[in-house]
Amino acid sequence: MADARQPFKTARLTIPVRDEDLVGLEIGTIVYLDGVIYTGREGVYKKVVEQGEDIPLDLPSLSNANFHCSPAAVIEPDGSYNVGGVTATASFRFARWMADWFRLSGARIIIGKGGMSEAHYKELFVPVGAVYLSTVGYGTGALLGRGIQRVKNVYWAEELGSAQAMWVFEVENFGPFIVESDLEGNSLFERHNRLINPNLERLYEGLKPPALSRYGETDDRKDELI
């Protein structure tokens, strides 16, 4: 049995990462990043993938790390941006664009909240040698903000709004993130779900069903009380 007192494995990666930097990166490893990262979510994906607009910066020579997030930023008197924090958003919603985005951007690290499915990792990530890093718990937005050293540029902010715009950050010791998928497409979350879920029915055996439920806990919304 593993010793629970053993510390987590950690890694510190420089962006843009090289292929060899990701080899041997195990699921569950805590990762910190240095270099340049950019944000891109559905607004950016629709413009580039669906509408055919050019990516407005030189990827992947500048960065191959795409963060699914919304920054909390204010404009200083000198025109610069002060980012106090970043709020990661759920990545599973963007799976439909990822194959094309990998091809067009050269991304090798996707960062977000909650990950995607193991099937998506094997179908979309493995062929291009990409991994997924997940934020660690809630309430870490301000902590992540401390790792942002400078906003290099912002694209499409007027058209898409602050949350959907493409932000380019210089970061240092940016994290913590946890490796949710590795180069083989293994999912940390799904691996543990397979261990835990079979025991849940036994845990609740003999108890009455809950009186209230919320969206996502049943397949039919007519069965739910909000």
TORTOR-441879 format. One line per field, with one value per atom (N, C-alpha, C): x, y, z; residue in one letter; atom name. Coordinates in nm, 2 decimals. Each point is the difference from the previous one (the first is absolute). Last residue first. Example, Ala and Ser with C-alpha at 12.3 -4.5 7.8 and 13.67 -1.06 7.14 Angstrom:
% TORTOR-441879
u <- 1.28,0.09,-0.08,0.03,-0.09,0.09
v <- -0.22,0.11,0.11,-0.57,0.12,0.12
w <- 0.71,0.00,0.08,-0.01,0.00,0.00
aa <- S,S,S,A,A,A
at <- N,CA,C,N,CA,C
END
This chain:
% TORTOR-441879
u <- -3.60,0.11,-0.03,-0.12,-0.05,0.12,-0.11,0.08,-0.08,-0.11,0.00,0.06,-0.03,-0.14,0.00,0.40,-0.03,-0.14,0.32,-0.13,-0.02,0.37,0.00,-0.12,0.26,-0.10,0.01,0.27,-0.01,-0.10,0.10,0.12,-0.01,-0.28,0.04,0.13,-0.24,0.03,0.04,-0.32,0.11,0.03,-0.29,0.04,0.11,-0.17,-0.12,0.02,0.28,0.00,-0.13,-0.01,0.06,-0.01,0.05,-0.10,0.06,0.27,-0.04,-0.11,0.24,-0.10,-0.05,0.47,-0.10,-0.09,0.39,-0.13,-0.11,0.46,0.00,-0.13,0.05,0.01,0.00,0.02,-0.13,0.00,0.41,-0.10,-0.14,0.42,-0.03,-0.11,0.18,-0.07,-0.04,0.25,-0.14,-0.07,0.49,-0.10,-0.14,0.37,0.03,-0.11,0.00,-0.02,0.02,0.09,-0.15,-0.02,0.44,-0.05,-0.15,0.20,0.06,-0.05,-0.12,-0.08,0.06,0.22,-0.13,-0.08,0.44,0.00,-0.14,0.14,-0.07,0.01,0.29,-0.06,-0.06,0.25,-0.15,-0.06,0.47,-0.07,-0.15,0.31,0.02,-0.07,-0.21,0.14,0.00,-0.36,0.02,0.14,-0.12,-0.13,0.01,0.34,0.00,-0.12,0.03,0.02,-0.02,0.15,-0.09,0.03,0.11,0.02,-0.11,0.24,-0.07,-0.05,0.41,-0.15,-0.06,0.47,-0.05,-0.15,0.09,0.11,-0.05,-0.17,-0.02,0.13,-0.26,0.13,-0.02,-0.40,0.06,0.15,-0.46,0.14,0.07,-0.55,0.10,0.14,-0.49,0.12,0.10,-0.56,0.12,0.12,-0.44,0.03,0.12,-0.14,0.00,0.04,-0.06,0.12,0.01,-0.26,-0.01,0.12,-0.09,-0.05,-0.02,0.14,-0.10,-0.06,0.35,-0.12,-0.11,0.42,-0.07,-0.13,0.37,-0.15,-0.08,0.51,-0.06,-0.15,0.46,-0.13,-0.06,0.53,-0.10,-0.14,0.38,0.07,-0.09,-0.01,-0.08,0.07,0.23,-0.03,-0.10,0.13,0.09,-0.03,-0.25,-0.01,0.09,-0.09,0.10,0.00,-0.32,0.14,0.11,-0.46,0.03,0.13,-0.17,0.05,0.04,-0.21,0.13,0.07,-0.45,0.09,0.15,-0.34,0.01,0.10,-0.17,0.14,0.02,-0.42,0.06,0.14,-0.20,-0.06,0.08,0.22,-0.10,-0.05,0.38,0.00,-0.11,0.08,0.02,-0.03,0.18,-0.12,0.03,0.23,0.02,-0.12,0.15,-0.10,0.05,0.27,-0.05,-0.09,0.22,-0.04,-0.04,0.15,0.09,-0.03,-0.25,0.09,0.10,-0.32,0.06,0.09,-0.25,0.11,0.07,-0.40,0.13,0.12,-0.46,0.04,0.14,-0.22,-0.04,0.07,0.05,0.06,-0.03,-0.19,0.15,0.06,-0.47,0.05,0.15,-0.20,-0.02,0.05,-0.01,0.11,-0.01,-0.24,-0.01,0.12,0.05,-0.09,-0.01,0.13,0.04,-0.10,0.02,-0.08,0.04,0.15,-0.07,-0.07,0.45,-0.13,-0.05,0.42,-0.03,-0.14,0.36,-0.13,-0.03,0.45,-0.06,-0.13,0.24,0.04,-0.05,-0.10,0.00,0.04,-0.04,0.12,0.00,-0.33,0.08,0.13,-0.33,0.03,0.10,-0.15,0.06,0.04,-0.24,0.14,0.07,-0.45,0.09,0.14,-0.33,0.04,0.09,-0.18,0.08,0.05,-0.30,0.14,0.09,-0.50,0.10,0.14,-0.37,-0.04,0.10,0.02,0.06,-0.03,-0.13,0.08,0.06,-0.25,-0.09,0.07,0.21,-0.06,-0.09,0.26,0.06,-0.08,-0.10,-0.01,0.04,0.21,-0.14,0.01,0.29,0.00,-0.14,0.20,-0.10,0.00,0.36,-0.05,-0.10,0.25,-0.03,-0.05,0.17,-0.01,-0.02,0.22,-0.09,0.01,0.09,0.03,-0.10,0.20,-0.10,0.05,0.13,0.03,-0.11,0.02,-0.05,0.03,0.08,0.10,-0.04,-0.27,0.01,0.10,-0.21,0.07,0.00,-0.36,0.10,0.06,-0.20,-0.03,0.11,-0.21,0.10,-0.05,-0.08,-0.06,0.11,-0.08,0.08,-0.09,-0.11,-0.04,0.08,0.08,-0.03,-0.05,0.27,-0.15,-0.03,0.49,-0.07,-0.15,0.46,-0.13,-0.08,0.54,-0.09,-0.12,0.41,-0.08,-0.09,0.31,-0.07,-0.07,0.31,-0.01,-0.06,0.05,0.13,0.00,-0.37,0.03,0.14,-0.29,0.00,0.05,-0.04,0.08,0.00,-0.41,0.13,0.07,-0.47,0.06,0.14,-0.31,0.04,0.09,-0.37,0.14,0.02,-0.48,0.09,0.13,-0.42,0.12,0.09,-0.44,0.00,0.12,-0.05,-0.12,0.00,0.38,-0.03,-0.12,0.15,0.11,-0.04,-0.32,0.06,0.11,-0.20,-0.10,0.06,0.26,-0.01,-0.10,0.04,0.12,-0.01,-0.34,0.00,0.11,-0.04,-0.09,0.00,0.44,-0.12,-0.09,0.52,-0.08,-0.11,0.48,-0.13,-0.07,0.55,-0.11,-0.13,0.57,-0.12,-0.11,0.57,-0.11,-0.12,0.41,0.00,-0.12,0.06,0.07,-0.01,-0.28,0.04,0.08,-0.15,0.01,0.06,-0.26,0.08,0.00,-0.09,-0.03,0.10,-0.20,0.12,-0.05,-0.29,0.02,0.11,0.04,-0.12,0.01,0.45,-0.10,-0.13,0.44,-0.09,-0.12,0.34,0.02,-0.08,0.09,0.03,0.02,-0.04,-0.13,0.01,0.36,-0.04,-0.12,0.18,0.07,-0.04,-0.16,-0.06,0.06,0.02,0.05,-0.07,-0.19,0.06,0.05,-0.05,-0.06,0.08,-0.01,-0.08,0.07,0.15,0.02,-0.08,-0.06,0.02,0.02,0.02,-0.01,0.04,-0.20,0.08,-0.02,-0.09,-0.02,0.09,-0.25,0.10,-0.03,-0.16,-0.03,0.12,0.08,-0.04,-0.05,-0.04,0.09,-0.05,-0.23,0.08,0.10,-0.30,-0.07,0.08,0.15,0.02,-0.07,-0.13,0.08,0.00,-0.04,-0.09,0.09
v <- 2.19,0.10,0.10,-0.53,0.11,0.10,-0.42,0.07,0.11,-0.32,-0.07,0.08,0.14,0.00,-0.07,0.02,0.12,0.00,-0.42,0.06,0.12,-0.29,0.02,0.07,0.07,-0.09,0.03,0.24,-0.12,-0.10,0.44,-0.09,-0.12,0.43,-0.04,-0.08,-0.04,0.12,-0.06,-0.15,-0.03,0.12,-0.19,0.10,-0.05,-0.27,0.07,0.10,-0.48,0.14,0.07,-0.53,0.09,0.14,-0.37,0.05,0.09,-0.41,0.14,0.04,-0.43,0.01,0.14,-0.05,-0.10,0.01,0.27,0.06,-0.11,-0.13,0.11,0.05,-0.31,-0.06,0.10,0.16,-0.06,-0.07,0.18,0.11,-0.07,-0.22,-0.01,0.10,-0.03,-0.13,-0.01,0.40,-0.01,-0.13,0.11,0.05,-0.04,-0.11,-0.06,0.03,0.19,-0.14,-0.07,0.46,-0.03,-0.15,0.15,0.00,-0.02,0.04,-0.12,-0.01,0.37,-0.12,-0.12,0.41,0.01,-0.13,0.06,-0.02,-0.01,-0.15,0.11,-0.03,-0.14,-0.04,0.12,-0.01,0.02,-0.05,0.02,-0.12,0.01,0.34,-0.02,-0.12,0.21,-0.01,-0.03,0.26,-0.10,0.00,0.25,-0.08,-0.10,0.31,-0.07,-0.09,0.46,-0.14,-0.07,0.52,-0.07,-0.15,0.51,-0.14,-0.06,0.41,-0.12,0.02,0.23,0.01,-0.13,0.23,-0.09,0.00,0.34,-0.05,-0.08,0.25,-0.06,-0.05,0.34,-0.05,-0.05,0.04,0.02,-0.04,0.12,-0.06,0.05,-0.06,0.07,-0.07,0.04,-0.08,0.09,0.01,0.05,-0.09,-0.03,-0.08,0.04,0.23,-0.14,-0.09,0.48,-0.03,-0.15,0.17,0.02,-0.05,0.01,-0.12,0.03,0.35,-0.08,-0.11,0.28,0.08,-0.08,-0.21,0.04,0.08,-0.22,-0.02,0.04,-0.07,0.00,-0.02,0.15,-0.04,0.01,-0.03,0.06,-0.06,-0.04,0.03,0.07,-0.04,-0.02,0.05,-0.18,0.11,-0.05,-0.26,0.11,0.12,-0.44,0.08,0.12,-0.31,-0.05,0.07,0.09,0.04,-0.05,-0.13,0.14,0.05,-0.42,-0.01,0.14,-0.02,-0.06,-0.01,0.15,0.10,-0.05,-0.31,0.10,0.11,-0.41,0.02,0.11,-0.21,0.11,0.02,-0.49,0.13,0.11,-0.48,0.05,0.14,-0.11,-0.09,0.07,-0.01,0.07,-0.09,-0.23,0.05,0.09,-0.20,0.04,0.06,-0.34,0.09,0.02,-0.14,-0.04,0.11,-0.19,0.10,-0.06,-0.18,0.01,0.11,-0.16,0.12,0.02,-0.37,0.01,0.12,-0.07,-0.09,0.01,0.26,0.04,-0.09,-0.08,0.13,0.04,-0.44,0.04,0.13,-0.16,-0.10,0.03,0.28,0.00,-0.09,-0.01,0.12,0.01,-0.34,-0.03,0.12,0.04,-0.08,-0.03,0.44,-0.14,-0.07,0.49,-0.06,-0.15,0.43,-0.09,-0.04,0.31,-0.12,-0.10,0.51,-0.06,-0.13,0.22,0.04,-0.06,0.01,0.02,0.04,-0.25,0.06,0.01,-0.08,0.00,0.07,-0.04,-0.13,-0.01,0.29,-0.01,-0.14,0.22,-0.07,-0.02,0.22,0.07,-0.07,-0.17,0.14,0.07,-0.46,0.01,0.14,-0.08,-0.06,0.02,0.13,0.09,-0.05,-0.28,0.11,0.10,-0.34,-0.06,0.10,0.13,-0.03,-0.06,0.15,0.08,-0.05,-0.20,0.00,0.07,-0.02,-0.12,0.01,0.30,0.05,-0.12,-0.02,0.07,0.03,-0.19,-0.10,0.06,0.24,-0.02,-0.09,0.37,-0.14,-0.03,0.43,-0.04,-0.15,0.38,-0.10,-0.05,0.48,-0.10,-0.11,0.39,-0.06,-0.11,0.50,-0.15,-0.05,0.45,-0.04,-0.15,0.34,-0.12,-0.04,0.47,-0.07,-0.11,0.31,-0.08,-0.05,0.48,-0.15,-0.06,0.47,-0.08,-0.15,0.38,0.00,-0.09,0.03,0.13,0.01,-0.48,0.10,0.13,-0.42,0.08,0.11,-0.51,0.14,0.07,-0.55,0.10,0.14,-0.56,0.12,0.11,-0.45,0.08,0.11,-0.51,0.14,0.08,-0.51,0.08,0.14,-0.46,0.03,0.08,-0.05,0.00,0.03,-0.19,0.06,-0.01,-0.05,-0.03,0.09,0.00,-0.11,-0.05,0.47,-0.08,-0.11,0.26,0.09,-0.08,-0.21,0.04,0.09,-0.23,-0.03,0.05,0.31,-0.12,-0.11,0.55,-0.11,-0.11,0.36,-0.01,-0.12,0.10,0.13,0.01,-0.38,0.02,0.13,-0.04,-0.04,0.02,-0.12,0.11,-0.05,-0.25,0.00,0.12,-0.18,0.12,0.01,-0.36,0.00,0.11,-0.06,-0.13,0.01,0.40,-0.06,-0.13,0.24,0.10,-0.07,-0.25,0.03,0.09,-0.09,-0.12,0.03,0.33,-0.01,-0.11,0.04,0.12,-0.01,-0.34,-0.02,0.13,-0.02,-0.09,0.02,0.14,-0.02,-0.09,0.28,-0.05,-0.02,-0.03,0.08,-0.06,0.02,-0.08,0.09,-0.02,0.07,-0.09,-0.05,0.03,0.08,-0.39,0.12,0.03,-0.34,0.04,0.14,-0.48,0.15,0.04,-0.47,0.07,0.15,-0.54,0.15,0.07,-0.52,0.08,0.15,-0.37,0.03,0.08,-0.29,0.06,0.01,0.02,-0.10,0.08,0.05,0.09,-0.09,-0.14,-0.04,0.08,0.24,-0.15,-0.03,0.45,-0.07,-0.15,0.29,0.05,-0.07,-0.07,-0.08,0.05,0.23,-0.13,-0.08,0.52,-0.09,-0.13,0.50,-0.13,-0.07,0.55,-0.12,-0.13,0.19,0.01,0.09,-0.32,0.12,0.00,-0.27,-0.01,0.14,-0.32,0.14,0.00,-0.38,0.03,0.15,-0.42,0.13,0.02,-0.39,0.03,0.13,-0.11,-0.01,0.02,-0.19,0.12,-0.03,-0.35,0.03,0.13,-0.24,0.11,0.04,-0.37,0.12,0.12,-0.48,0.07,0.14,-0.47,0.12,0.07,-0.54,0.12,0.12
w <- -0.83,0.01,0.11,-0.19,0.07,0.02,-0.38,0.10,0.07,-0.37,0.12,0.11,-0.46,0.06,0.14,-0.28,0.08,0.06,-0.14,-0.04,0.09,0.06,-0.14,-0.05,0.48,-0.06,-0.15,0.29,0.08,-0.05,-0.19,-0.01,0.08,0.14,-0.14,0.00,0.46,-0.09,-0.14,0.47,-0.08,-0.09,0.48,-0.10,-0.09,0.34,-0.03,-0.11,0.07,0.04,-0.05,0.12,-0.10,0.04,0.38,-0.09,-0.11,0.24,0.02,-0.10,0.00,0.11,0.03,-0.25,0.01,0.12,-0.17,0.03,0.01,-0.07,0.10,0.04,-0.36,0.14,0.11,-0.44,0.02,0.14,-0.15,0.04,0.03,-0.17,0.14,0.05,-0.46,0.04,0.15,-0.17,-0.03,0.03,0.06,0.10,-0.03,-0.30,0.13,0.11,-0.44,-0.01,0.13,-0.03,0.00,-0.01,-0.03,0.14,0.01,-0.43,0.07,0.14,-0.26,-0.03,0.07,0.06,0.06,-0.03,-0.19,0.15,0.06,-0.50,0.07,0.15,-0.49,0.13,0.07,-0.44,0.01,0.13,-0.15,-0.04,0.01,0.14,-0.14,-0.05,0.43,-0.04,-0.15,0.37,-0.10,-0.05,0.38,-0.01,-0.11,0.32,-0.12,0.00,0.27,0.02,-0.14,0.21,-0.08,0.02,0.29,-0.04,-0.10,-0.11,0.04,0.14,-0.29,-0.02,0.03,-0.01,0.11,0.00,-0.32,0.08,0.12,-0.52,0.13,0.06,-0.41,0.05,0.14,-0.38,0.13,0.00,-0.33,-0.01,0.13,-0.19,0.08,-0.01,-0.27,0.00,0.07,0.08,-0.08,0.01,0.24,-0.12,-0.09,0.41,0.03,-0.11,-0.05,0.08,0.02,-0.44,0.14,0.08,-0.50,0.08,0.15,-0.32,-0.07,0.09,0.16,-0.03,-0.06,0.08,0.13,-0.03,-0.29,-0.02,0.13,0.10,-0.13,0.01,0.31,0.00,-0.14,0.27,-0.10,0.03,0.30,-0.12,-0.10,0.55,-0.12,-0.12,0.48,-0.09,-0.11,0.39,0.01,-0.08,0.25,-0.13,0.02,0.36,-0.10,-0.13,0.35,0.05,-0.10,-0.06,-0.04,0.04,0.15,-0.14,-0.05,0.42,0.01,-0.14,0.03,0.04,0.01,-0.11,-0.10,0.03,0.25,-0.03,-0.11,0.19,0.08,-0.02,-0.08,-0.03,0.09,-0.20,0.09,-0.04,-0.27,0.12,0.10,-0.57,0.12,0.12,-0.45,0.07,0.12,-0.50,0.14,0.06,-0.44,0.06,0.14,-0.49,0.13,0.05,-0.51,0.09,0.13,-0.46,0.11,0.10,-0.41,-0.01,0.11,-0.03,-0.13,-0.02,0.42,-0.02,-0.14,0.13,0.06,-0.04,-0.15,-0.04,0.05,0.09,-0.14,-0.05,0.45,-0.09,-0.14,0.33,0.01,-0.10,0.05,-0.07,0.00,0.24,-0.14,-0.08,0.47,-0.05,-0.15,0.17,0.02,-0.05,0.19,-0.10,0.03,0.36,-0.10,-0.11,0.43,-0.01,-0.11,-0.04,0.12,-0.04,-0.25,0.03,0.13,-0.42,0.14,0.02,-0.38,0.02,0.15,-0.35,0.14,-0.01,-0.39,0.06,0.14,-0.51,0.15,0.04,-0.46,0.06,0.15,-0.33,0.10,0.04,-0.33,-0.03,0.09,0.08,-0.14,-0.03,0.40,0.01,-0.14,0.01,0.07,0.02,-0.20,-0.09,0.07,0.26,-0.10,-0.10,0.36,0.03,-0.11,0.05,-0.08,0.02,0.23,-0.15,-0.08,0.49,-0.07,-0.15,0.38,-0.11,-0.09,0.43,-0.10,-0.13,0.39,-0.08,-0.10,0.34,-0.13,-0.09,0.42,-0.03,-0.15,0.26,-0.04,-0.04,0.34,-0.10,-0.03,0.17,0.04,-0.11,0.22,-0.12,0.04,0.21,0.01,-0.13,0.06,0.14,0.02,-0.39,0.01,0.15,-0.29,0.12,0.02,-0.44,0.06,0.13,-0.29,0.02,0.08,-0.10,-0.11,0.01,0.32,-0.11,-0.12,0.41,-0.07,-0.12,0.11,0.08,-0.08,-0.02,-0.08,0.09,0.13,0.00,-0.08,0.07,-0.03,0.00,0.06,0.07,-0.01,-0.35,0.10,0.06,-0.20,-0.01,0.10,-0.27,0.12,-0.04,-0.19,-0.01,0.13,-0.27,0.13,-0.02,-0.28,-0.02,0.13,-0.21,0.11,0.00,-0.28,-0.04,0.12,-0.20,0.11,-0.06,-0.26,0.12,0.12,-0.42,0.04,0.12,-0.27,0.15,0.04,-0.22,0.07,-0.09,-0.01,-0.05,0.10,-0.06,0.05,-0.05,-0.08,-0.01,0.06,-0.28,0.13,0.01,-0.39,0.04,0.15,-0.23,0.03,0.04,-0.12,-0.08,0.02,0.20,-0.09,-0.08,0.32,-0.08,-0.11,0.30,-0.06,-0.10,0.23,-0.07,-0.07,0.27,-0.10,-0.09,0.35,-0.10,-0.11,0.39,-0.09,-0.11,0.33,-0.08,-0.10,0.31,-0.08,-0.10,0.34,-0.12,-0.09,0.27,0.03,-0.12,0.20,-0.12,0.04,0.20,0.02,-0.13,0.13,-0.06,0.04,0.16,-0.03,-0.05,0.11,-0.06,-0.02,0.38,-0.14,-0.04,0.39,-0.02,-0.15,0.39,-0.13,0.00,0.32,0.00,-0.13,0.23,-0.10,0.02,0.24,0.01,-0.09,-0.05,0.02,0.01,-0.12,0.14,0.04,-0.44,0.06,0.15,-0.29,0.05,0.05,-0.36,0.09,0.05,-0.32,0.13,0.10,-0.44,0.01,0.15,-0.17,0.04,0.02,-0.15,0.13,0.05,-0.44,0.10,0.14,-0.39,0.01,0.12,0.06,-0.10,0.02,0.15,0.04,-0.13,0.08,-0.06,0.04,0.37,-0.12,-0.11,0.45,-0.07,-0.13,0.50,-0.15,-0.05,0.47,-0.04,-0.15,0.39,-0.12,-0.03,0.42,-0.06,-0.12,0.37,-0.10,-0.06,0.50,-0.14,-0.09,0.49,-0.07,-0.14,0.42,-0.11,-0.07,0.35,0.04,-0.10,-0.04,-0.01,0.04,-0.20,0.12,-0.02,-0.26,-0.01,0.14,-0.05,0.00,0.00
aa <- I,I,I,L,L,L,E,E,E,D,D,D,K,K,K,R,R,R,D,D,D,D,D,D,T,T,T,E,E,E,G,G,G,Y,Y,Y,R,R,R,S,S,S,L,L,L,A,A,A,P,P,P,P,P,P,K,K,K,L,L,L,G,G,G,E,E,E,Y,Y,Y,L,L,L,R,R,R,E,E,E,L,L,L,N,N,N,P,P,P,N,N,N,I,I,I,L,L,L,R,R,R,N,N,N,H,H,H,R,R,R,E,E,E,F,F,F,L,L,L,S,S,S,N,N,N,G,G,G,E,E,E,L,L,L,D,D,D,S,S,S,E,E,E,V,V,V,I,I,I,F,F,F,P,P,P,G,G,G,F,F,F,N,N,N,E,E,E,V,V,V,E,E,E,F,F,F,V,V,V,W,W,W,M,M,M,A,A,A,Q,Q,Q,A,A,A,S,S,S,G,G,G,L,L,L,E,E,E,E,E,E,A,A,A,W,W,W,Y,Y,Y,V,V,V,N,N,N,K,K,K,V,V,V,R,R,R,Q,Q,Q,I,I,I,G,G,G,R,R,R,G,G,G,L,L,L,L,L,L,A,A,A,G,G,G,T,T,T,G,G,G,Y,Y,Y,G,G,G,V,V,V,T,T,T,S,S,S,L,L,L,Y,Y,Y,V,V,V,A,A,A,G,G,G,V,V,V,P,P,P,V,V,V,F,F,F,L,L,L,E,E,E,K,K,K,Y,Y,Y,H,H,H,A,A,A,E,E,E,S,S,S,M,M,M,G,G,G,G,G,G,K,K,K,G,G,G,I,I,I,I,I,I,I,I,I,R,R,R,A,A,A,G,G,G,S,S,S,L,L,L,R,R,R,F,F,F,W,W,W,D,D,D,A,A,A,M,M,M,W,W,W,R,R,R,A,A,A,F,F,F,R,R,R,F,F,F,S,S,S,A,A,A,T,T,T,A,A,A,T,T,T,V,V,V,G,G,G,G,G,G,V,V,V,N,N,N,Y,Y,Y,S,S,S,G,G,G,D,D,D,P,P,P,E,E,E,I,I,I,V,V,V,A,A,A,A,A,A,P,P,P,S,S,S,C,C,C,H,H,H,F,F,F,N,N,N,A,A,A,N,N,N,S,S,S,L,L,L,S,S,S,P,P,P,L,L,L,D,D,D,L,L,L,P,P,P,I,I,I,D,D,D,E,E,E,G,G,G,Q,Q,Q,E,E,E,V,V,V,V,V,V,K,K,K,K,K,K,Y,Y,Y,V,V,V,G,G,G,E,E,E,R,R,R,G,G,G,T,T,T,Y,Y,Y,I,I,I,V,V,V,G,G,G,D,D,D,L,L,L,Y,Y,Y,V,V,V,I,I,I,T,T,T,G,G,G,I,I,I,E,E,E,L,L,L,G,G,G,V,V,V,L,L,L,D,D,D,E,E,E,D,D,D,R,R,R,V,V,V,P,P,P,I,I,I,T,T,T,L,L,L,R,R,R,A,A,A,T,T,T,K,K,K,F,F,F,P,P,P,Q,Q,Q,R,R,R,A,A,A,D,D,D,A,A,A,M,M,M
at <- N,CA,C,N,CA,C,N,CA,C,N,CA,C,N,CA,C,N,CA,C,N,CA,C,N,CA,C,N,CA,C,N,CA,C,N,CA,C,N,CA,C,N,CA,C,N,CA,C,N,CA,C,N,CA,C,N,CA,C,N,CA,C,N,CA,C,N,CA,C,N,CA,C,N,CA,C,N,CA,C,N,CA,C,N,CA,C,N,CA,C,N,CA,C,N,CA,C,N,CA,C,N,CA,C,N,CA,C,N,CA,C,N,CA,C,N,CA,C,N,CA,C,N,CA,C,N,CA,C,N,CA,C,N,CA,C,N,CA,C,N,CA,C,N,CA,C,N,CA,C,N,CA,C,N,CA,C,N,CA,C,N,CA,C,N,CA,C,N,CA,C,N,CA,C,N,CA,C,N,CA,C,N,CA,C,N,CA,C,N,CA,C,N,CA,C,N,CA,C,N,CA,C,N,CA,C,N,CA,C,N,CA,C,N,CA,C,N,CA,C,N,CA,C,N,CA,C,N,CA,C,N,CA,C,N,CA,C,N,CA,C,N,CA,C,N,CA,C,N,CA,C,N,CA,C,N,CA,C,N,CA,C,N,CA,C,N,CA,C,N,CA,C,N,CA,C,N,CA,C,N,CA,C,N,CA,C,N,CA,C,N,CA,C,N,CA,C,N,CA,C,N,CA,C,N,CA,C,N,CA,C,N,CA,C,N,CA,C,N,CA,C,N,CA,C,N,CA,C,N,CA,C,N,CA,C,N,CA,C,N,CA,C,N,CA,C,N,CA,C,N,CA,C,N,CA,C,N,CA,C,N,CA,C,N,CA,C,N,CA,C,N,CA,C,N,CA,C,N,CA,C,N,CA,C,N,CA,C,N,CA,C,N,CA,C,N,CA,C,N,CA,C,N,CA,C,N,CA,C,N,CA,C,N,CA,C,N,CA,C,N,CA,C,N,CA,C,N,CA,C,N,CA,C,N,CA,C,N,CA,C,N,CA,C,N,CA,C,N,CA,C,N,CA,C,N,CA,C,N,CA,C,N,CA,C,N,CA,C,N,CA,C,N,CA,C,N,CA,C,N,CA,C,N,CA,C,N,CA,C,N,CA,C,N,CA,C,N,CA,C,N,CA,C,N,CA,C,N,CA,C,N,CA,C,N,CA,C,N,CA,C,N,CA,C,N,CA,C,N,CA,C,N,CA,C,N,CA,C,N,CA,C,N,CA,C,N,CA,C,N,CA,C,N,CA,C,N,CA,C,N,CA,C,N,CA,C,N,CA,C,N,CA,C,N,CA,C,N,CA,C,N,CA,C,N,CA,C,N,CA,C,N,CA,C,N,CA,C,N,CA,C,N,CA,C,N,CA,C,N,CA,C,N,CA,C,N,CA,C,N,CA,C,N,CA,C,N,CA,C,N,CA,C,N,CA,C,N,CA,C,N,CA,C,N,CA,C,N,CA,C,N,CA,C,N,CA,C,N,CA,C,N,CA,C,N,CA,C,N,CA,C,N,CA,C,N,CA,C,N,CA,C,N,CA,C,N,CA,C,N,CA,C,N,CA,C,N,CA,C,N,CA,C,N,CA,C,N,CA,C,N,CA,C,N,CA,C,N,CA,C,N,CA,C,N,CA,C,N,CA,C,N,CA,C,N,CA,C,N,CA,C,N,CA,C,N,CA,C,N,CA,C,N,CA,C,N,CA,C,N,CA,C,N,CA,C,N,CA,C,N,CA,C,N,CA,C,N,CA,C,N,CA,C,N,CA,C,N,CA,C
END
